[in-house]
Amino acid sequence: MPFMSSLFTDIISSKKKKIFAAPMADVTNPAFRALCAMHGADLTFTEMINADGLLNGDRYAEDRGFSADGKPYGVQISGSTAEGISKAACLLEDMFHPAVIDINMGCPSPRIVRSGCGASLLTKEGLPAQIVRETVGAVSTPVSVKMRILKNEDETIRLAESIQDAGAAAVTVHGRTRDMMYAGKSDTAVIRRVRETLSIPVIANGDVRDEASASRVFDETGCDTVMIGRAAIGNPFIFERISFFLTTGKIHPFISERLHASDTGPSETRQRVADFIKYCDLLDKNDLFGCVNIRAHAQWFTSGLADSGNIRLMINDLHKNVKIDINDRPALTEERKQLAAEIIAILEEHYGAPWHHRSGGLRWSGPGAPADAGDYFFVPMMTPMFDLRSFPTDATIPGPSVFSLQTMTDSSRPSFSTP
Ligand SMILES: Cc1cc2nc3c(=O)[nH]c(=O)nc-3n(C[C@H](O)[C@H](O)[C@H](O)COP(=O)(O)O)c2cc1C
């Protein structure tokens, strides 16, 4: 599929600094990836899809691997053998036509390592290269590898070289060893050495969580692509704020409003609530509620918001004693939609409807304008037809008398409408 091959090459070789969304199990489902892409992630990756599971008819692979927005993305495979991974790659290529197929050689979780997958591959002499060679030979989609560093720096370099020589189109390096799990610091010096040694693109991963850390990782590794994992959980806006910084050299206005580094300011809070609502909408539209732990995601989306401790307790209390058979997907879907609707109602009550504001000469003076409207103008985040540029700069926006948010109930999903 030459079209797909060139897609990844075009993205990875573009001259601008790029930010990818890392593969994360139970996080980067199609709805969440779409949200990351909306906020400017240049490429997103699926959570790992296990090769053996897929070959044995894993019914959830379908839910994890598709695209909810038609944008290019990578599908990640975990597995323990070259045969299993290359066969799974063929299947995934046919199922999803991703821009790149990524092989997981970094996951340190004991369950994954015990089954011979993830980071356990790194120390099996010759196996990483064999896996890449067979997979590259089996598919026409570019193949990349996501690896951790080894304790010995020279061995890390040799391993990365063997992966390149076997035909990988790119390598992502997380600058921690398998034993470090997620503790300590990602070693940017080793990532830099890998980048200086290889001729294929190297993507730097580990500890990018804001503008300063992104700049540091770009500078210290010399890579022109960084991959963000944990900082994006419940916070897809991270891609927008870092992209803003990379293009303007300035801190995004939402972030400048913060009174404390760890607490979101009013606009960022509204953005986060809007993102959660949009996320629920995407889960609903793509029939994904049944396979997503919406309570956990709600906890992540509310982390760092003012009074989030109380909000999170309230979320925990919802539907506490409801028990549903995890194999009963329709019932799970209905239950989680209902739960999501109640969470959204709590967020709106606490933080207000998620109006988006941008500085400019506009003032929202309509009924219901928030007290802090000031010189900002507020528009609903989710009105796709609403074009900010179509308003003259001295216009008055009539606020919720024009647009209102319909709170989700069990039978309807969140959407804006004109009353
Ligand atoms: C919840 C969670 C799930 C993850 N799942 C995967 C995965 O499926 N595949 C993978 O290669 N790495 C996985 N990772 C590792 C991340 O992709 C990334 O390498 C790591 O978090 C370091 O980047 P960060 O410092 O930006 O978080 C996961 C990490 C977390 C926190």
The ligand as an ORCA input file, in Angstrom:
! r2SCAN-3c Opt
* xyz 0 1
  C      -1.148      3.731     31.450
  C       0.007      3.485     30.521
  C      -0.143      2.556     29.493
  C       0.923      2.325     28.621
  N       0.746      1.435     27.604
  C       1.727      1.282     26.664
  C       1.517      0.483     25.503
  O       0.434     -0.078     25.289
  N       2.562      0.371     24.628
  C       3.757      1.013     24.822
  O       4.661      0.887     23.990
  N       3.969      1.787     25.901
  C       2.981      1.953     26.801
  N       3.172      2.801     27.853
  C       4.420      3.582     27.943
  C       4.237      4.952     27.250
  O       3.947      4.791     25.878
  C       5.512      5.798     27.383
  O       6.561      5.132     26.769
  C       5.876      6.070     28.830
  O       4.761      6.443     29.587
  C       6.965      7.157     28.934
  O       6.521      8.364     28.381
  P       5.991      9.591     29.334
  O       7.104      9.941     30.255
  O       5.660     10.675     28.366
  O       4.815      9.049     30.078
  C       2.150      3.022     28.767
  C       2.292      3.932     29.812
  C       1.233      4.186     30.677
  C       1.411      5.194     31.776
*
